[in-house]
Amino acid sequence: TQLWTLRNSTSTIKLVFFLGWPIEPALVEHISEEIRTTDDLVIGNFDGTPENSTLSTLMMLQWVVRFCGKAKFLIKIGDSGRVSLKLLR
């Protein structure tokens, strides 16, 4: 995972993307390259469709418990969501 730090803050935010495997062949190579270069994706063993968003959420919660047990909070946003990192201070 890639670490992102807030400006003028001692907080560190870990940004990770959780998704199912892309069903569009054109996205497979793009996702594979993203995994190789940024290491910020966790891919589940299920199709990445809106119908499987619950599986993505469950996978995210399991990952957080295993790798970020001391996290104080967790934010889950969808494709169209936005978060202002300045407001997280």
C-alpha positions in Angstrom: 0.0 0.0 0.0 1.0 3.5 -0.6 1.1 6.0 2.3 -0.3 9.5 1.9 0.4 12.1 4.5 -1.6 15.2 5.2 0.1 18.5 4.8 0.9 20.3 8.1 -0.2 17.2 10.0 1.4 14.3 11.8 -1.5 12.0 10.7 -0.8 9.3 8.2 -3.5 8.0 5.9 -3.2 4.6 4.2 -5.1 4.7 1.0 -6.1 1.2 -0.4 -8.5 0.3 -3.1 -10.6 -2.9 -2.8 -12.3 -4.4 -5.8 -13.4 -7.5 -7.6 -11.6 -8.8 -10.7 -12.6 -6.7 -13.7 -15.0 -8.4 -16.1 -13.9 -6.2 -19.0 -10.8 -7.7 -20.7 -9.5 -4.2 -21.5 -9.2 -3.4 -17.8 -7.3 -6.6 -16.8 -4.0 -5.3 -18.1 -4.5 -1.9 -16.6 -5.3 -3.4 -13.2 -2.3 -5.7 -13.5 0.0 -2.8 -14.2 -1.5 -0.8 -11.3 -0.8 -3.7 -9.0 2.9 -3.9 -10.2 3.6 -0.2 -9.9 1.6 1.1 -6.9 0.8 -1.9 -4.7 -2.4 -0.1 -3.5 -5.0 -2.6 -4.7 -6.6 -5.5 -3.0 -8.4 -7.7 -5.6 -11.0 -10.2 -4.4 -11.8 -13.5 -6.0 -15.1 -12.4 -7.4 -16.3 -10.4 -10.4 -16.1 -6.6 -9.9 -19.7 -5.8 -10.5 -22.1 -3.5 -8.6 -24.0 -6.6 -7.5 -20.8 -7.8 -5.7 -20.2 -4.5 -3.8 -21.1 -6.3 -0.5 -18.3 -8.8 -1.1 -15.9 -5.9 -1.7 -17.0 -4.3 1.6 -16.5 -7.6 3.6 -13.1 -8.1 2.0 -12.1 -4.6 3.0 -13.2 -5.1 6.6 -11.3 -8.4 6.9 -8.2 -6.7 5.4 -8.4 -3.8 7.9 -8.8 -6.2 10.9 -5.7 -8.2 9.7 -3.4 -5.4 8.6 -4.6 -2.2 10.2 -5.9 -3.3 13.6 -4.9 -0.1 15.3 -6.8 2.1 12.8 -9.0 4.7 14.5 -11.5 5.0 11.7 -12.2 3.7 8.2 -13.8 5.5 5.3 -15.4 3.6 2.4 -16.4 5.6 -0.6 -17.7 4.5 -4.0 -16.6 5.5 -7.5 -18.4 8.8 -7.4 -17.6 9.7 -3.8 -15.0 12.4 -2.7 -13.2 13.0 0.6 -11.5 16.2 1.6 -8.3 15.1 3.3 -8.1 18.6 4.9 -11.3 17.9 6.8 -9.9 14.7 8.3 -7.4 16.5 10.5 
